[in-house]
Amino acid sequence: EEASPRQSVLESAQKAREEGLDDEADRLEEEARLYQALRADVTQDEGAYSRFLDRDEWYERETQARIKRLDKSKFGTLLDGIDLP
């Protein structure tokens, strides 16, 4: 049985971490999270449901890049406008 892209990347990340390549391992683990986010249902085998239910890879990559570029300081906190004693 062929490993999924996510599983292949996770195995590469583990190997990189064992070799002391922490930056590369972090990058690969982020890539694995991307592949996990693409799946509509990660509990089912690939091909067990219509692939059209999954997200498009290009769309998910753009979305994650956009999230990284957000200036989170513009959003404030839940306590903004509340005077605490």
N, CA, C and O atoms as a Maestro MAE file, in Angstrom:
{
 s_m_m2io_version
 :::
 2.0.0
}

f_m_ct {
 s_m_title
 :::
 protein
 m_atom[340] {
  # First column is atom index #
  i_m_mmod_type
  r_m_x_coord
  r_m_y_coord
  r_m_z_coord
  i_m_residue_number
  s_m_chain_name
  s_m_pdb_residue_name
  s_m_pdb_atom_name
  i_m_atomic_number
  :::
  1 25 0.845 -1.186 0.000 1 A "GLU " " N  " 7
  2 3 0.000 0.000 0.000 1 A "GLU " " CA " 6
  3 2 0.888 1.246 0.000 1 A "GLU " " C  " 6
  4 15 1.841 1.347 0.773 1 A "GLU " " O  " 8
  5 25 0.561 2.175 -0.868 2 A "GLU " " N  " 7
  6 3 1.327 3.404 -0.990 2 A "GLU " " CA " 6
  7 2 0.916 4.398 0.098 2 A "GLU " " C  " 6
  8 15 -0.269 4.560 0.391 2 A "GLU " " O  " 8
  9 25 1.905 5.055 0.688 3 A "ALA " " N  " 7
  10 3 1.628 6.026 1.743 3 A "ALA " " CA " 6
  11 2 0.997 7.282 1.139 3 A "ALA " " C  " 6
  12 15 1.284 7.649 0.000 3 A "ALA " " O  " 8
  13 25 0.145 7.926 1.913 4 A "SER " " N  " 7
  14 3 -0.458 9.179 1.478 4 A "SER " " CA " 6
  15 2 0.617 10.266 1.468 4 A "SER " " C  " 6
  16 15 1.657 10.115 2.109 4 A "SER " " O  " 8
  17 25 0.371 11.360 0.745 5 A "PRO " " N  " 7
  18 3 1.345 12.461 0.758 5 A "PRO " " CA " 6
  19 2 1.626 12.963 2.176 5 A "PRO " " C  " 6
  20 15 2.767 13.274 2.518 5 A "PRO " " O  " 8
  21 25 0.576 13.038 2.995 6 A "ARG " " N  " 7
  22 3 0.746 13.489 4.385 6 A "ARG " " CA " 6
  23 2 1.656 12.548 5.152 6 A "ARG " " C  " 6
  24 15 2.548 12.994 5.874 6 A "ARG " " O  " 8
  25 25 1.436 11.242 5.001 7 A "GLN " " N  " 7
  26 3 2.241 10.262 5.716 7 A "GLN " " CA " 6
  27 2 3.698 10.321 5.259 7 A "GLN " " C  " 6
  28 15 4.610 10.218 6.079 7 A "GLN " " O  " 8
  29 25 3.918 10.485 3.964 8 A "SER " " N  " 7
  30 3 5.281 10.580 3.435 8 A "SER " " CA " 6
  31 2 6.013 11.786 4.006 8 A "SER " " C  " 6
  32 15 7.183 11.700 4.379 8 A "SER " " O  " 8
  33 25 5.301 12.916 4.069 9 A "VAL " " N  " 7
  34 3 5.914 14.132 4.605 9 A "VAL " " CA " 6
  35 2 6.186 13.981 6.096 9 A "VAL " " C  " 6
  36 15 7.223 14.436 6.579 9 A "VAL " " O  " 8
  37 25 5.273 13.350 6.838 10 A "LEU " " N  " 7
  38 3 5.498 13.123 8.269 10 A "LEU " " CA " 6
  39 2 6.718 12.233 8.511 10 A "LEU " " C  " 6
  40 15 7.498 12.472 9.433 10 A "LEU " " O  " 8
  41 25 6.871 11.220 7.687 11 A "GLU " " N  " 7
  42 3 8.041 10.343 7.828 11 A "GLU " " CA " 6
  43 2 9.328 11.102 7.528 11 A "GLU " " C  " 6
  44 15 10.340 10.902 8.199 11 A "GLU " " O  " 8
  45 25 9.292 11.968 6.527 12 A "SER " " N  " 7
  46 3 10.461 12.798 6.208 12 A "SER " " CA " 6
  47 2 10.775 13.758 7.349 12 A "SER " " C  " 6
  48 15 11.941 13.997 7.663 12 A "SER " " O  " 8
  49 25 9.734 14.306 7.968 13 A "ALA " " N  " 7
  50 3 9.922 15.218 9.098 13 A "ALA " " CA " 6
  51 2 10.563 14.489 10.278 13 A "ALA " " C  " 6
  52 15 11.455 15.022 10.938 13 A "ALA " " O  " 8
  53 25 10.105 13.279 10.534 14 A "GLN " " N  " 7
  54 3 10.664 12.504 11.636 14 A "GLN " " CA " 6
  55 2 12.145 12.203 11.374 14 A "GLN " " C  " 6
  56 15 12.974 12.300 12.279 14 A "GLN " " O  " 8
  57 25 12.465 11.843 10.145 15 A "LYS " " N  " 7
  58 3 13.850 11.552 9.781 15 A "LYS " " CA " 6
  59 2 14.717 12.810 9.925 15 A "LYS " " C  " 6
  60 15 15.832 12.741 10.443 15 A "LYS " " O  " 8
  61 25 14.207 13.943 9.470 16 A "ALA " " N  " 7
  62 3 14.946 15.206 9.589 16 A "ALA " " CA " 6
  63 2 15.192 15.558 11.051 16 A "ALA " " C  " 6
  64 15 16.281 16.009 11.408 16 A "ALA " " O  " 8
  65 25 14.184 15.353 11.900 17 A "ARG " " N  " 7
  66 3 14.337 15.648 13.328 17 A "ARG " " CA " 6
  67 2 15.388 14.740 13.951 17 A "ARG " " C  " 6
  68 15 16.197 15.186 14.765 17 A "ARG " " O  " 8
  69 25 15.375 13.464 13.566 18 A "GLU " " N  " 7
  70 3 16.368 12.520 14.097 18 A "GLU " " CA " 6
  71 2 17.780 12.906 13.675 18 A "GLU " " C  " 6
  72 15 18.742 12.625 14.390 18 A "GLU " " O  " 8
  73 25 17.910 13.552 12.513 19 A "GLU " " N  " 7
  74 3 19.212 13.977 12.005 19 A "GLU " " CA " 6
  75 2 19.601 15.360 12.520 19 A "GLU " " C  " 6
  76 15 20.642 15.896 12.140 19 A "GLU " " O  " 8
  77 25 18.760 15.942 13.390 20 A "GLY " " N  " 7
  78 3 19.068 17.242 13.970 20 A "GLY " " CA " 6
  79 2 18.719 18.422 13.084 20 A "GLY " " C  " 6
  80 15 19.165 19.539 13.343 20 A "GLY " " O  " 8
  81 25 17.940 18.200 12.056 21 A "LEU " " N  " 7
  82 3 17.536 19.264 11.133 21 A "LEU " " CA " 6
  83 2 16.169 19.806 11.553 21 A "LEU " " C  " 6
  84 15 15.163 19.590 10.878 21 A "LEU " " O  " 8
  85 25 16.158 20.513 12.679 22 A "ASP " " N  " 7
  86 3 14.889 20.952 13.261 22 A "ASP " " CA " 6
  87 2 14.118 21.923 12.375 22 A "ASP " " C  " 6
  88 15 12.893 21.835 12.299 22 A "ASP " " O  " 8
  89 25 14.804 22.845 11.704 23 A "ASP " " N  " 7
  90 3 14.105 23.791 10.829 23 A "ASP " " CA " 6
  91 2 13.410 23.066 9.680 23 A "ASP " " C  " 6
  92 15 12.267 23.368 9.335 23 A "ASP " " O  " 8
  93 25 14.123 22.107 9.097 24 A "GLU " " N  " 7
  94 3 13.542 21.318 8.002 24 A "GLU " " CA " 6
  95 2 12.373 20.477 8.515 24 A "GLU " " C  " 6
  96 15 11.351 20.349 7.840 24 A "GLU " " O  " 8
  97 25 12.525 19.906 9.707 25 A "ALA " " N  " 7
  98 3 11.453 19.105 10.298 25 A "ALA " " CA " 6
  99 2 10.223 19.962 10.552 25 A "ALA " " C  " 6
  100 15 9.101 19.528 10.294 25 A "ALA " " O  " 8
  101 25 10.426 21.188 11.061 26 A "ASP " " N  " 7
  102 3 9.294 22.096 11.298 26 A "ASP " " CA " 6
  103 2 8.577 22.416 9.991 26 A "ASP " " C  " 6
  104 15 7.347 22.421 9.940 26 A "ASP " " O  " 8
  105 25 9.350 22.683 8.929 27 A "ARG " " N  " 7
  106 3 8.758 22.996 7.626 27 A "ARG " " CA " 6
  107 2 7.942 21.814 7.103 27 A "ARG " " C  " 6
  108 15 6.845 21.992 6.572 27 A "ARG " " O  " 8
  109 25 8.489 20.610 7.258 28 A "LEU " " N  " 7
  110 3 7.790 19.415 6.783 28 A "LEU " " CA " 6
  111 2 6.530 19.134 7.605 28 A "LEU " " C  " 6
  112 15 5.514 18.703 7.060 28 A "LEU " " O  " 8
  113 25 6.599 19.376 8.905 29 A "GLU " " N  " 7
  114 3 5.411 19.178 9.746 29 A "GLU " " CA " 6
  115 2 4.308 20.168 9.370 29 A "GLU " " C  " 6
  116 15 3.123 19.836 9.411 29 A "GLU " " O  " 8
  117 25 4.712 21.389 9.003 30 A "GLU " " N  " 7
  118 3 3.726 22.367 8.537 30 A "GLU " " CA " 6
  119 2 3.095 21.894 7.228 30 A "GLU " " C  " 6
  120 15 1.892 22.048 7.016 30 A "GLU " " O  " 8
  121 25 3.912 21.324 6.364 31 A "GLU " " N  " 7
  122 3 3.411 20.769 5.098 31 A "GLU " " CA " 6
  123 2 2.421 19.631 5.374 31 A "GLU " " C  " 6
  124 15 1.409 19.511 4.683 31 A "GLU " " O  " 8
  125 25 2.707 18.802 6.373 32 A "ALA " " N  " 7
  126 3 1.800 17.709 6.734 32 A "ALA " " CA " 6
  127 2 0.467 18.253 7.242 32 A "ALA " " C  " 6
  128 15 -0.590 17.696 6.949 32 A "ALA " " O  " 8
  129 25 0.526 19.357 8.012 33 A "ARG " " N  " 7
  130 3 -0.720 19.973 8.486 33 A "ARG " " CA " 6
  131 2 -1.547 20.492 7.307 33 A "ARG " " C  " 6
  132 15 -2.777 20.441 7.330 33 A "ARG " " O  " 8
  133 25 -0.858 20.990 6.278 34 A "LEU " " N  " 7
  134 3 -1.562 21.433 5.073 34 A "LEU " " CA " 6
  135 2 -2.298 20.256 4.441 34 A "LEU " " C  " 6
  136 15 -3.479 20.364 4.112 34 A "LEU " " O  " 8
  137 25 -1.605 19.138 4.271 35 A "TYR " " N  " 7
  138 3 -2.246 17.967 3.663 35 A "TYR " " CA " 6
  139 2 -3.421 17.477 4.514 35 A "TYR " " C  " 6
  140 15 -4.425 17.010 3.977 35 A "TYR " " O  " 8
  141 25 -3.294 17.583 5.837 36 A "GLN " " N  " 7
  142 3 -4.400 17.171 6.700 36 A "GLN " " CA " 6
  143 2 -5.592 18.112 6.507 36 A "GLN " " C  " 6
  144 15 -6.741 17.672 6.498 36 A "GLN " " O  " 8
  145 25 -5.311 19.412 6.351 37 A "ALA " " N  " 7
  146 3 -6.395 20.391 6.184 37 A "ALA " " CA " 6
  147 2 -7.137 20.202 4.861 37 A "ALA " " C  " 6
  148 15 -8.300 20.586 4.733 37 A "ALA " " O  " 8
  149 25 -6.463 19.611 3.886 38 A "LEU " " N  " 7
  150 3 -7.105 19.408 2.584 38 A "LEU " " CA " 6
  151 2 -8.214 18.372 2.629 38 A "LEU " " C  " 6
  152 15 -9.181 18.458 1.873 38 A "LEU " " O  " 8
  153 25 -8.080 17.406 3.500 39 A "ARG " " N  " 7
  154 3 -9.008 16.280 3.535 39 A "ARG " " CA " 6
  155 2 -10.324 16.662 4.187 39 A "ARG " " C  " 6
  156 15 -10.337 17.289 5.246 39 A "ARG " " O  " 8
  157 25 -11.428 16.288 3.560 40 A "ALA " " N  " 7
  158 3 -12.747 16.540 4.133 40 A "ALA " " CA " 6
  159 2 -12.960 15.666 5.367 40 A "ALA " " C  " 6
  160 15 -13.576 16.102 6.340 40 A "ALA " " O  " 8
  161 25 -12.452 14.436 5.327 41 A "ASP " " N  " 7
  162 3 -12.601 13.507 6.447 41 A "ASP " " CA " 6
  163 2 -11.328 12.688 6.562 41 A "ASP " " C  " 6
  164 15 -11.130 11.726 5.819 41 A "ASP " " O  " 8
  165 25 -10.464 13.071 7.497 42 A "VAL " " N  " 7
  166 3 -9.167 12.396 7.628 42 A "VAL " " CA " 6
  167 2 -9.296 10.983 8.181 42 A "VAL " " C  " 6
  168 15 -8.333 10.216 8.158 42 A "VAL " " O  " 8
  169 25 -10.484 10.635 8.679 43 A "THR " " N  " 7
  170 3 -10.663 9.290 9.228 43 A "THR " " CA " 6
  171 2 -10.949 8.260 8.145 43 A "THR " " C  " 6
  172 15 -10.877 7.058 8.400 43 A "THR " " O  " 8
  173 25 -11.274 8.721 6.931 44 A "GLN " " N  " 7
  174 3 -11.583 7.789 5.844 44 A "GLN " " CA " 6
  175 2 -10.395 7.639 4.916 44 A "GLN " " C  " 6
  176 15 -9.600 8.565 4.758 44 A "GLN " " O  " 8
  177 25 -10.276 6.491 4.312 45 A "ASP " " N  " 7
  178 3 -9.211 6.243 3.348 45 A "ASP " " CA " 6
  179 2 -9.403 7.123 2.124 45 A "ASP " " C  " 6
  180 15 -10.525 7.449 1.736 45 A "ASP " " O  " 8
  181 25 -8.255 7.506 1.513 46 A "GLU " " N  " 7
  182 3 -8.352 8.281 0.273 46 A "GLU " " CA " 6
  183 2 -9.088 7.445 -0.764 46 A "GLU " " C  " 6
  184 15 -8.833 6.250 -0.915 46 A "GLU " " O  " 8
  185 25 -9.998 8.088 -1.469 47 A "GLY " " N  " 7
  186 3 -10.773 7.394 -2.480 47 A "GLY " " CA " 6
  187 2 -12.057 6.784 -1.950 47 A "GLY " " C  " 6
  188 15 -12.869 6.286 -2.730 47 A "GLY " " O  " 8
  189 25 -12.258 6.813 -0.633 48 A "ALA " " N  " 7
  190 3 -13.472 6.239 -0.049 48 A "ALA " " CA " 6
  191 2 -14.670 7.180 -0.212 48 A "ALA " " C  " 6
  192 15 -15.812 6.775 0.006 48 A "ALA " " O  " 8
  193 25 -14.414 8.411 -0.587 49 A "TYR " " N  " 7
  194 3 -15.479 9.376 -0.834 49 A "TYR " " CA " 6
  195 2 -15.044 10.262 -1.999 49 A "TYR " " C  " 6
  196 15 -13.890 10.201 -2.423 49 A "TYR " " O  " 8
  197 25 -15.932 11.064 -2.506 50 A "SER " " N  " 7
  198 3 -15.629 11.914 -3.656 50 A "SER " " CA " 6
  199 2 -14.510 12.903 -3.322 50 A "SER " " C  " 6
  200 15 -14.567 13.577 -2.293 50 A "SER " " O  " 8
  201 25 -13.503 12.994 -4.178 51 A "ARG " " N  " 7
  202 3 -12.384 13.912 -3.934 51 A "ARG " " CA " 6
  203 2 -12.834 15.365 -4.031 51 A "ARG " " C  " 6
  204 15 -12.115 16.260 -3.588 51 A "ARG " " O  " 8
  205 25 -14.009 15.614 -4.602 52 A "PHE " " N  " 7
  206 3 -14.518 16.974 -4.716 52 A "PHE " " CA " 6
  207 2 -14.951 17.544 -3.365 52 A "PHE " " C  " 6
  208 15 -15.204 18.743 -3.250 52 A "PHE " " O  " 8
  209 25 -15.035 16.692 -2.346 53 A "LEU " " N  " 7
  210 3 -15.333 17.167 -0.996 53 A "LEU " " CA " 6
  211 2 -14.093 17.742 -0.315 53 A "LEU " " C  " 6
  212 15 -14.207 18.515 0.636 53 A "LEU " " O  " 8
  213 25 -12.916 17.367 -0.800 54 A "ASP " " N  " 7
  214 3 -11.661 17.883 -0.246 54 A "ASP " " CA " 6
  215 2 -11.430 19.307 -0.737 54 A "ASP " " C  " 6
  216 15 -12.008 19.736 -1.736 54 A "ASP " " O  " 8
  217 25 -10.578 20.029 -0.021 55 A "ARG " " N  " 7
  218 3 -10.198 21.379 -0.444 55 A "ARG " " CA " 6
  219 2 -9.136 21.292 -1.530 55 A "ARG " " C  " 6
  220 15 -8.397 20.312 -1.615 55 A "ARG " " O  " 8
  221 25 -9.071 22.321 -2.351 56 A "ASP " " N  " 7
  222 3 -8.026 22.399 -3.366 56 A "ASP " " CA " 6
  223 2 -6.724 22.808 -2.692 56 A "ASP " " C  " 6
  224 15 -6.718 23.673 -1.816 56 A "ASP " " O  " 8
  225 25 -5.619 22.186 -3.101 57 A "GLU " " N  " 7
  226 3 -4.325 22.471 -2.482 57 A "GLU " " CA " 6
  227 2 -3.914 23.927 -2.685 57 A "GLU " " C  " 6
  228 15 -3.449 24.569 -1.743 57 A "GLU " " O  " 8
  229 25 -4.076 24.453 -3.884 58 A "TRP " " N  " 7
  230 3 -3.671 25.844 -4.145 58 A "TRP " " CA " 6
  231 2 -4.450 26.808 -3.263 58 A "TRP " " C  " 6
  232 15 -3.893 27.791 -2.774 58 A "TRP " " O  " 8
  233 25 -5.735 26.536 -3.058 59 A "TYR " " N  " 7
  234 3 -6.572 27.409 -2.246 59 A "TYR " " CA " 6
  235 2 -6.122 27.379 -0.790 59 A "TYR " " C  " 6
  236 15 -6.031 28.421 -0.141 59 A "TYR " " O  " 8
  237 25 -5.842 26.184 -0.282 60 A "GLU " " N  " 7
  238 3 -5.426 26.052 1.113 60 A "GLU " " CA " 6
  239 2 -4.062 26.708 1.340 60 A "GLU " " C  " 6
  240 15 -3.844 27.335 2.376 60 A "GLU " " O  " 8
  241 25 -3.151 26.569 0.386 61 A "ARG " " N  " 7
  242 3 -1.836 27.219 0.508 61 A "ARG " " CA " 6
  243 2 -1.994 28.737 0.560 61 A "ARG " " C  " 6
  244 15 -1.364 29.400 1.384 61 A "ARG " " O  " 8
  245 25 -2.837 29.290 -0.321 62 A "GLU " " N  " 7
  246 3 -3.073 30.738 -0.319 62 A "GLU " " CA " 6
  247 2 -3.712 31.193 0.981 62 A "GLU " " C  " 6
  248 15 -3.340 32.235 1.520 62 A "GLU " " O  " 8
  249 25 -4.659 30.435 1.489 63 A "THR " " N  " 7
  250 3 -5.331 30.782 2.735 63 A "THR " " CA " 6
  251 2 -4.348 30.796 3.896 63 A "THR " " C  " 6
  252 15 -4.348 31.734 4.693 63 A "THR " " O  " 8
  253 25 -3.513 29.771 4.001 64 A "GLN " " N  " 7
  254 3 -2.540 29.724 5.091 64 A "GLN " " CA " 6
  255 2 -1.517 30.848 4.976 64 A "GLN " " C  " 6
  256 15 -1.104 31.409 5.991 64 A "GLN " " O  " 8
  257 25 -1.106 31.182 3.766 65 A "ALA " " N  " 7
  258 3 -0.167 32.298 3.576 65 A "ALA " " CA " 6
  259 2 -0.814 33.618 3.994 65 A "ALA " " C  " 6
  260 15 -0.167 34.465 4.611 65 A "ALA " " O  " 8
  261 25 -2.089 33.786 3.657 66 A "ARG " " N  " 7
  262 3 -2.817 35.004 4.033 66 A "ARG " " CA " 6
  263 2 -2.930 35.107 5.553 66 A "ARG " " C  " 6
  264 15 -2.787 36.197 6.107 66 A "ARG " " O  " 8
  265 25 -3.182 34.010 6.222 67 A "ILE " " N  " 7
  266 3 -3.296 34.011 7.678 67 A "ILE " " CA " 6
  267 2 -1.969 34.408 8.317 67 A "ILE " " C  " 6
  268 15 -1.951 35.151 9.298 67 A "ILE " " O  " 8
  269 25 -0.863 33.919 7.767 68 A "LYS " " N  " 7
  270 3 0.458 34.259 8.311 68 A "LYS " " CA " 6
  271 2 0.757 35.752 8.161 68 A "LYS " " C  " 6
  272 15 1.466 36.329 8.985 68 A "LYS " " O  " 8
  273 25 0.218 36.376 7.109 69 A "ARG " " N  " 7
  274 3 0.485 37.794 6.864 69 A "ARG " " CA " 6
  275 2 -0.386 38.725 7.706 69 A "ARG " " C  " 6
  276 15 -0.113 39.924 7.768 69 A "ARG " " O  " 8
  277 25 -1.421 38.204 8.351 70 A "LEU " " N  " 7
  278 3 -2.323 39.051 9.137 70 A "LEU " " CA " 6
  279 2 -1.577 39.711 10.289 70 A "LEU " " C  " 6
  280 15 -0.718 39.101 10.927 70 A "LEU " " O  " 8
  281 25 -1.919 40.956 10.538 71 A "ASP " " N  " 7
  282 3 -1.379 41.662 11.690 71 A "ASP " " CA " 6
  283 2 -2.340 41.422 12.852 71 A "ASP " " C  " 6
  284 15 -3.350 42.112 12.988 71 A "ASP " " O  " 8
  285 25 -2.022 40.462 13.663 72 A "LYS " " N  " 7
  286 3 -2.935 40.055 14.732 72 A "LYS " " CA " 6
  287 2 -3.149 41.151 15.769 72 A "LYS " " C  " 6
  288 15 -4.140 41.118 16.499 72 A "LYS " " O  " 8
  289 25 -2.242 42.118 15.849 73 A "SER " " N  " 7
  290 3 -2.401 43.198 16.827 73 A "SER " " CA " 6
  291 2 -3.606 44.081 16.495 73 A "SER " " C  " 6
  292 15 -4.112 44.775 17.377 73 A "SER " " O  " 8
  293 25 -4.071 44.071 15.259 74 A "LYS " " N  " 7
  294 3 -5.224 44.877 14.870 74 A "LYS " " CA " 6
  295 2 -6.537 44.316 15.415 74 A "LYS " " C  " 6
  296 15 -7.552 45.012 15.424 74 A "LYS " " O  " 8
  297 25 -6.521 43.086 15.861 75 A "PHE " " N  " 7
  298 3 -7.751 42.452 16.318 75 A "PHE " " CA " 6
  299 2 -8.041 42.684 17.793 75 A "PHE " " C  " 6
  300 15 -9.171 42.473 18.232 75 A "PHE " " O  " 8
  301 25 -7.062 43.107 18.560 76 A "GLY " " N  " 7
  302 3 -7.275 43.350 19.981 76 A "GLY " " CA " 6
  303 2 -7.471 42.058 20.754 76 A "GLY " " C  " 6
  304 15 -7.059 40.982 20.320 76 A "GLY " " O  " 8
  305 25 -8.112 42.190 21.911 77 A "THR " " N  " 7
  306 3 -8.378 41.023 22.749 77 A "THR " " CA " 6
  307 2 -9.837 41.028 23.173 77 A "THR " " C  " 6
  308 15 -10.570 41.978 22.895 77 A "THR " " O  " 8
  309 25 -10.251 39.974 23.840 78 A "LEU " " N  " 7
  310 3 -11.627 39.895 24.336 78 A "LEU " " CA " 6
  311 2 -11.896 40.920 25.430 78 A "LEU " " C  " 6
  312 15 -13.050 41.242 25.712 78 A "LEU " " O  " 8
  313 25 -10.824 41.437 26.053 79 A "LEU " " N  " 7
  314 3 -10.998 42.368 27.163 79 A "LEU " " CA " 6
  315 2 -10.945 43.835 26.736 79 A "LEU " " C  " 6
  316 15 -11.030 44.724 27.584 79 A "LEU " " O  " 8
  317 25 -10.806 44.101 25.442 80 A "ASP " " N  " 7
  318 3 -10.783 45.497 24.974 80 A "ASP " " CA " 6
  319 2 -12.081 46.184 25.358 80 A "ASP " " C  " 6
  320 15 -13.167 45.650 25.135 80 A "ASP " " O  " 8
  321 25 -11.960 47.379 25.940 81 A "GLY " " N  " 7
  322 3 -13.128 48.169 26.313 81 A "GLY " " CA " 6
  323 2 -13.716 47.807 27.655 81 A "GLY " " C  " 6
  324 15 -14.713 48.399 28.067 81 A "GLY " " O  " 8
  325 25 -13.132 46.860 28.342 82 A "ILE " " N  " 7
  326 3 -13.629 46.458 29.662 82 A "ILE " " CA " 6
  327 2 -12.676 47.012 30.720 82 A "ILE " " C  " 6
  328 15 -11.475 46.747 30.682 82 A "ILE " " O  " 8
  329 25 -13.218 47.783 31.664 83 A "ASP " " N  " 7
  330 3 -12.388 48.296 32.756 83 A "ASP " " CA " 6
  331 2 -12.359 47.278 33.871 83 A "ASP " " C  " 6
  332 15 -13.388 46.944 34.458 83 A "ASP " " O  " 8
  333 25 -11.184 46.798 34.149 84 A "LEU " " N  " 7
  334 3 -11.022 45.816 35.221 84 A "LEU " " CA " 6
  335 2 -10.659 46.537 36.512 84 A "LEU " " C  " 6
  336 15 -9.928 47.526 36.484 84 A "LEU " " O  " 8
  337 25 -11.165 46.048 37.650 85 A "PRO " " N  " 7
  338 3 -10.857 46.714 38.948 85 A "PRO " " CA " 6
  339 2 -9.403 46.618 39.314 85 A "PRO " " C  " 6
  340 15 -8.995 47.121 40.360 85 A "PRO " " O  " 8
  :::
 }
 m_bond[339] {
  # First column is bond index #
  i_m_from
  i_m_to
  i_m_order
  :::
  1 1 2 1
  2 2 3 1
  3 3 4 2
  4 3 5 1
  5 5 6 1
  6 6 7 1
  7 7 8 2
  8 7 9 1
  9 9 10 1
  10 10 11 1
  11 11 12 2
  12 11 13 1
  13 13 14 1
  14 14 15 1
  15 15 16 2
  16 15 17 1
  17 17 18 1
  18 18 19 1
  19 19 20 2
  20 19 21 1
  21 21 22 1
  22 22 23 1
  23 23 24 2
  24 23 25 1
  25 25 26 1
  26 26 27 1
  27 27 28 2
  28 27 29 1
  29 29 30 1
  30 30 31 1
  31 31 32 2
  32 31 33 1
  33 33 34 1
  34 34 35 1
  35 35 36 2
  36 35 37 1
  37 37 38 1
  38 38 39 1
  39 39 40 2
  40 39 41 1
  41 41 42 1
  42 42 43 1
  43 43 44 2
  44 43 45 1
  45 45 46 1
  46 46 47 1
  47 47 48 2
  48 47 49 1
  49 49 50 1
  50 50 51 1
  51 51 52 2
  52 51 53 1
  53 53 54 1
  54 54 55 1
  55 55 56 2
  56 55 57 1
  57 57 58 1
  58 58 59 1
  59 59 60 2
  60 59 61 1
  61 61 62 1
  62 62 63 1
  63 63 64 2
  64 63 65 1
  65 65 66 1
  66 66 67 1
  67 67 68 2
  68 67 69 1
  69 69 70 1
  70 70 71 1
  71 71 72 2
  72 71 73 1
  73 73 74 1
  74 74 75 1
  75 75 76 2
  76 75 77 1
  77 77 78 1
  78 78 79 1
  79 79 80 2
  80 79 81 1
  81 81 82 1
  82 82 83 1
  83 83 84 2
  84 83 85 1
  85 85 86 1
  86 86 87 1
  87 87 88 2
  88 87 89 1
  89 89 90 1
  90 90 91 1
  91 91 92 2
  92 91 93 1
  93 93 94 1
  94 94 95 1
  95 95 96 2
  96 95 97 1
  97 97 98 1
  98 98 99 1
  99 99 100 2
  100 99 101 1
  101 101 102 1
  102 102 103 1
  103 103 104 2
  104 103 105 1
  105 105 106 1
  106 106 107 1
  107 107 108 2
  108 107 109 1
  109 109 110 1
  110 110 111 1
  111 111 112 2
  112 111 113 1
  113 113 114 1
  114 114 115 1
  115 115 116 2
  116 115 117 1
  117 117 118 1
  118 118 119 1
  119 119 120 2
  120 119 121 1
  121 121 122 1
  122 122 123 1
  123 123 124 2
  124 123 125 1
  125 125 126 1
  126 126 127 1
  127 127 128 2
  128 127 129 1
  129 129 130 1
  130 130 131 1
  131 131 132 2
  132 131 133 1
  133 133 134 1
  134 134 135 1
  135 135 136 2
  136 135 137 1
  137 137 138 1
  138 138 139 1
  139 139 140 2
  140 139 141 1
  141 141 142 1
  142 142 143 1
  143 143 144 2
  144 143 145 1
  145 145 146 1
  146 146 147 1
  147 147 148 2
  148 147 149 1
  149 149 150 1
  150 150 151 1
  151 151 152 2
  152 151 153 1
  153 153 154 1
  154 154 155 1
  155 155 156 2
  156 155 157 1
  157 157 158 1
  158 158 159 1
  159 159 160 2
  160 159 161 1
  161 161 162 1
  162 162 163 1
  163 163 164 2
  164 163 165 1
  165 165 166 1
  166 166 167 1
  167 167 168 2
  168 167 169 1
  169 169 170 1
  170 170 171 1
  171 171 172 2
  172 171 173 1
  173 173 174 1
  174 174 175 1
  175 175 176 2
  176 175 177 1
  177 177 178 1
  178 178 179 1
  179 179 180 2
  180 179 181 1
  181 181 182 1
  182 182 183 1
  183 183 184 2
  184 183 185 1
  185 185 186 1
  186 186 187 1
  187 187 188 2
  188 187 189 1
  189 189 190 1
  190 190 191 1
  191 191 192 2
  192 191 193 1
  193 193 194 1
  194 194 195 1
  195 195 196 2
  196 195 197 1
  197 197 198 1
  198 198 199 1
  199 199 200 2
  200 199 201 1
  201 201 202 1
  202 202 203 1
  203 203 204 2
  204 203 205 1
  205 205 206 1
  206 206 207 1
  207 207 208 2
  208 207 209 1
  209 209 210 1
  210 210 211 1
  211 211 212 2
  212 211 213 1
  213 213 214 1
  214 214 215 1
  215 215 216 2
  216 215 217 1
  217 217 218 1
  218 218 219 1
  219 219 220 2
  220 219 221 1
  221 221 222 1
  222 222 223 1
  223 223 224 2
  224 223 225 1
  225 225 226 1
  226 226 227 1
  227 227 228 2
  228 227 229 1
  229 229 230 1
  230 230 231 1
  231 231 232 2
  232 231 233 1
  233 233 234 1
  234 234 235 1
  235 235 236 2
  236 235 237 1
  237 237 238 1
  238 238 239 1
  239 239 240 2
  240 239 241 1
  241 241 242 1
  242 242 243 1
  243 243 244 2
  244 243 245 1
  245 245 246 1
  246 246 247 1
  247 247 248 2
  248 247 249 1
  249 249 250 1
  250 250 251 1
  251 251 252 2
  252 251 253 1
  253 253 254 1
  254 254 255 1
  255 255 256 2
  256 255 257 1
  257 257 258 1
  258 258 259 1
  259 259 260 2
  260 259 261 1
  261 261 262 1
  262 262 263 1
  263 263 264 2
  264 263 265 1
  265 265 266 1
  266 266 267 1
  267 267 268 2
  268 267 269 1
  269 269 270 1
  270 270 271 1
  271 271 272 2
  272 271 273 1
  273 273 274 1
  274 274 275 1
  275 275 276 2
  276 275 277 1
  277 277 278 1
  278 278 279 1
  279 279 280 2
  280 279 281 1
  281 281 282 1
  282 282 283 1
  283 283 284 2
  284 283 285 1
  285 285 286 1
  286 286 287 1
  287 287 288 2
  288 287 289 1
  289 289 290 1
  290 290 291 1
  291 291 292 2
  292 291 293 1
  293 293 294 1
  294 294 295 1
  295 295 296 2
  296 295 297 1
  297 297 298 1
  298 298 299 1
  299 299 300 2
  300 299 301 1
  301 301 302 1
  302 302 303 1
  303 303 304 2
  304 303 305 1
  305 305 306 1
  306 306 307 1
  307 307 308 2
  308 307 309 1
  309 309 310 1
  310 310 311 1
  311 311 312 2
  312 311 313 1
  313 313 314 1
  314 314 315 1
  315 315 316 2
  316 315 317 1
  317 317 318 1
  318 318 319 1
  319 319 320 2
  320 319 321 1
  321 321 322 1
  322 322 323 1
  323 323 324 2
  324 323 325 1
  325 325 326 1
  326 326 327 1
  327 327 328 2
  328 327 329 1
  329 329 330 1
  330 330 331 1
  331 331 332 2
  332 331 333 1
  333 333 334 1
  334 334 335 1
  335 335 336 2
  336 335 337 1
  337 337 338 1
  338 338 339 1
  339 339 340 2
  :::
 }
}
